């Protein structure tokens, strides 16, 4: 299975940082590999303290579900087919984050990792994460 290398992660971080600066959103940015482990991380000056853990959880969720976290939000609402999903992983000590800011990294049709971003609005976080993932072909 292919995975995100350190060099790839740095490229994604650079693209995400550029987008965050462009839109004025101090953010934390996490890039994980196919096994859901952290490869690279950046926290911009002024990013919220909570954004460190949330960005990593968004990346973990995007890779776990092979889906952008913004696309999961409707599924987990009361009455939705995955209601309660965000608490399903707590038994293994990992939170799933079910709002925007996590985007899988897809290269040649294969999910090889994910980018997670926190610090701005949900839409800003998604936009920044998508820029990071796009830098690698997603």
C-alpha positions, 0 to 999 in steps of 0.5 A: 500500500502506498502512503504519504512520505515526509516529503509529500507531507511537507508539500501538503503543509506548505500548500495548506499554510499558503491557503491559510495565510491567503484567507487569514485563518491562523491554523494548525495543520496535520498530515497523516499517513495511510496507517493514520499516524502523524507525518508532519504538523504545523501550528501557525502563530495565533492558532487556537490552542484547541486546534492542535488536537482537533486538526489531528483528529480531523485527519484521523477521521478523514483517513478512517472513513476515506471521506472529507469530514464535512461530508460526514456531518449529515450522516451523524445527525439524530436520525441519520444512518451513522448517528453516534459515530463521533463517539464510536472510537472513544473506546480506543482513545481516538476521537472522530471529528464529524465537521469540516476540516479533514480531507483524504489524500488520494494519489492515483485513485488510492487514499494514502493519508489525510490532511486535517486543519483546525483554527478557523470556521468549518468552511475555512478549515475545509478549504485549507485542508483541500488545498493541502490534499490537492497539492498531492493530487487529491 
